[in-house]
C-alpha cells in the first residue's frame, strides 16, 4: 500500500480572471463576479530572496458563491485560494 502524497489545504491554484481597467475582477473562469466585498494587499519578504507582492479580493459570484482570488503583482498571474 502506498501512502498518498500530502495535500496542502488552501494552496493557491491558477484561475482565469477577466479584470476591468482598475484591476478589479469581473469574472473567474467565465463565471461573472456580482460584487467585490473586500480588497487588500500583501507586500512582505522584501528583505528575502522571495518577496511576496499580492493584491487580494474577496468576491461574490453571480451564483452566490464566495471566492478569494489574488493577483501576483510580480508575475501578473491570478490564483484562487477558495472558491
Beta strands, then each sheet from edge to edge (+ up, - down):
strand 1: 13-14
strand 2: 17-19
strand 3: 25-28
strand 4: 31-44
strand 5: 52-61
strand 6: 66-72
strand 7: 78-82
sheet 1: 1+ 7- 6+ 5- 4+ 3- 2+
end
